[in-house]
Amino acid sequence: MNCSAIRLWRLFAAALISLSCSTGVSASVSETADSTLLLTEVHVTATRRPLATAQTLAGADLRALSSTTIADALKYFAGVQIKDYGGLGGLKTINVRSLGSQHVGVYIDGIRLTNAQNGTVDLGKFSLSTLESVELYNANKLDRCQSPTEYASGATVYLQTRRPQTDSLSVLAAAGSFHTYRARATAEFNRRGWSGFIDAEYLNSKGDYPFRYKSEYEDTVGRRRNSDIEFFRTEAALFKNGFASHFYLYRSERGCPGGIVRRLSDKYTNIGREWDTDMFLQGSYTHRFNSSHQVKFNLKYTHEYLRYFTDYPENQNTARVDNHYWQNDAYASAAYVWNATKWLWLNAGYDFRASWLDADLKKFSPIRRHDQKAVLAMQFHYSGFRVAASVLYQHYRDYTSLNVGAADPLNRTTPSVTLGYTLNDLSLRAWYKCIFRVPTLNDLYYTQSGNRNLKPEYTRQWNIGAEYHLTPANWLLSAQADIYLNHIDNRIVCLPLRGTYTWSMMNYGKTFCRGLNSTLSAAVTMNRWRLSLLTSFTWQRDLNRTDPEDEDTYNKPICYAPTFSCGVTAIAEWRFLSLTVSNLYVSSRMWSYADPEDRLTPYNNVDIKLTGQLRHWMLSAEVNDLFDVQYEHIPRYPMPGRNVKLSLTYSF
Amino acid sequence: MKLKTFFLFCILCFTGMTLSGQERIILLNEGNWQADNGKITYFVNDAVVSNQWFRDVNKQKLGDTPNDIIQVNPNLIAISVNWSNIIQFIDTDGRAVAATEDVPNNRKLATDGTHVYVSSYGHECATVSGFKYFTKGFVAKIDISTFKVVDAVEVGYEPEGIAYYNGYLFVANTGGYAFQEDHEYETTVTVLDAATLRTVRTIDTGQINLYGKLSQSGRYLCINSPGDYYDVPAATIILDCDAAIAGLNDRDCFVKLDYAATYSCTAADGSFYAIGSRYSYYTGEYTFNYVSIDPRRVMESGGAEGVGDNIPGSVIADIQKMGMPYGIYVNPYTGYIYGTDAGSFAAAGALYQWTPDGKLLGKHKVYINPAHFLALPPDGMEFNGVEPVTDTHCPPSAIYNLQGIRVTHPLPGQLYISNGKKFIYNHQ
């Protein structure tokens, strides 16, 4: 792809993103629409001068990164911490500005990925191959026609599916370190206004990577065991104008290795194995009635099955577990936007979600949760000034025949406000958002730990920031910096109960965070060269404000939060070759307050990727963790060191 | 009690030694699960010598989740390191002597001085005569002359507490995996003949899940049951070993008390201190208790008498102020009282020290989840845990007199030094 094509592609993508929210319609909510109002022309400002704090990786930059899952792409964003248990099969979750992973909503084409059972999304299950862009919004996106769910998290990640432009077929075969093999086939079409794709991928990895722990008290060398994964993923999408649909099916079997602890031999190792089947089917339809009314409908059905099994006899340490969990989730939403005047639009939305959880645990019976949300949002702009405000109402009610009974219904209303001012290439913004996460079904009802009296975990965020864009003919420069402050109250944590041998979920803990996120990106095009640089920088100080009496923990940094981290990615493209070098630095993190030695060492990760394209063929070689740095996100869960991947793609 | 201390003090003055070795406490900090950070605190008199004693002495880590510690003979200590599947043997200076992983998922320890008996939730055991496999849990017998498992026998599901008394082993079965596995909670105590490992009898207490610390006071055992936290509330079983050996009916061997003994210990006067809470997931409510139990009176009265609040001084008041009480212990040699607070679980726990009459002496920072205690004999006192040890099972280290001259024929009752440690030779 040459650079003008890339630009066109990006423009198109940008247009799509704005289109998907600005093609007209009317709503199912009780608001009555005034059909005589005028059309406003906004989507250029909406995309070029985002009011929200946002970071985007799209198109060529996204493809140039050496990444297999979206976790690999997100780790380069400012303010992001990825928690990774290591290996391809290890759980990967995202934490933004230390709010906690359950405050981060992940959306595919504007519809949230949900898990009523535990509230987290394993990023390892989603591939970049079908995506056009990955975006991170602190607080939430501020588009015109959004469903209430899009307002309901402390930070939001948008995965935008690619809409094919032509008919094509591509086949990929790849091999990598630690016995990793991958194959993928993608068929795309675009005819008579309809477009779509089918994407199928298979991966098999033994994941037997070597690791080493060397300190004054040990020199442990070994290979990760029970870290294998095999998955099959199929996705299909169909689009036409305001209609978009997506089908996703993921089946996997994986080992769940434990922490590396002292053992006299390798005789006993395993913790367990896990089987997953995740499926969803979603559709959305956006319609613009005339210049001033627009509606959007979303529908989604999700099914998730999980089996967890502990191996015997290799695993003598735990109960012989063979548990099955089933979740079903149905979701419907309607949103309406009214472009009231040239300088004001109003957005109203309602959505309803029903979730069912069943499991063959003892003392457990099925749980049904009804989750309703309504939002009222407005955006006002005059000259360079902009104001966006929203009020979100949420109602949760659970039904169960469990002996402990269902939790009391929950009703809460939370606000958010954003102010912005744009002068030429410079934009300034300030925002506030208050939002909570509702206790998950595990938090409330899990056998021998659930606590149905939990309160929601609240976050309040304040942010001021500035963004600067320069776009002369052959190059572009953009920089942004945000300073933030956030409070988290009533953290939901699992703690042992006083004077018993059992644990329970509890509301315990307050966190106070201050931080700075900034990004700088630049790109230059000269003759046949295109050079681009993407950098992100995060400084943060997250303090534990739980117990003023406890001098060991009060006002001390919260565990696992680095003070600063920074990512640099440089991409050079020349004719048919592309070279990417990225470096990610993360400073040291405490993992307990008990001993100054209980700290994860800082690490520096260098990844290189070289891609060559010739006619229908593309060959790509990458080396991750070039200097074989040994590091961890969780103590005693080593990350793979240096590893190599080779892939060959044929497309026509 | 005070008399004992006074007596001890006199002995120490007599032998011209300082008080430097009066209180010697080894404390196991469990650490965090799967973080490989189990650590040993070594505490002498009124100060922590080290919070990573094993690491300091051996330049290696102890492992993940140490779960029990006992002294086997004057020179040998056994530690079960549960998640590491290791039984670690150390000497009284903390030096690693041997380790075995033949008893996976090991829980608690008991000894007769020549063998270590280990309860295990696992289902297989490597013995000298090959692997043994079990449907339920088992008890393994380790010979400390070879550190090999010489025999193992199946007991109930998930056996936890284990005690040695007069040639018999008493094993409390929990069935604790019942909330996940396809069996019910256990309600039994298995009595084994320690020599043959044959099951002598099984006492049904009628109370499920006999889990947690088991304390022993002569012929009496104090066994906790947390219940199931739903329908069955916590209870304490007081069991009379002599009655069990004599073949009395099950119901005459024990008394069930409606208290939790989540943390228990044997006091200097032979009573038990039991601290704990009865929690219910239905109501989310706690009922805390802090009681002293006189087992003889409890047995004689069928539970009508013998439970009181004779925990001395400010011990209860101080424990009530703790964030998360995690262990209680009375030094059997001196009567000093110890307690631990696990605090917030991500931060260091604290060790509390009280005089025998319950006056708080100090609070000391230890490590994460401080839970299991062992007192070493004070200077001039001999390990008094079990019957005398014979030479065939424990080849003695070189013995020196106080002048540093090696002695081949030590005299009983005289003070010598062995392994860098003073002791009174009492071998018969």
Interface residues (C-beta under 8 A of the other chain):
Chain A: E216 Y217 E218 G258 G259 I260 V261 R262 R263 L264 S265 K267 Y268 Y312 P313 Q316 N317 A319 R320 V321 N323 L361 K362 K363 N403 V404 T447 Q448 G450 N451 N453 L495 P496 L497 R498 G499 T500 Y501 T502 S504 T546 D547 D550 D552 T553 C559 W591 S592 Y593 A594 D595 D598 P635 R636
Chain B: N32 Q34 A35 D36 N37 N51 R55 K59 Q60 K61 L62 G63 D64 V81 N82 W83 S84 N85 I86 A99 T100 E101 P104 N105 Y121 G122 H123 E124 Y177 A178 F179 Q180 E181 Y211 G212 P226 Y229 Y230 A234 A260 T262 Y263 I275 G276 S277 Y279 Y281 Y282 G284 Y286 F288 G323 M324 P325 A342 G343 S344 F345 A346 A347 A348 G349 K365 Y367 I368
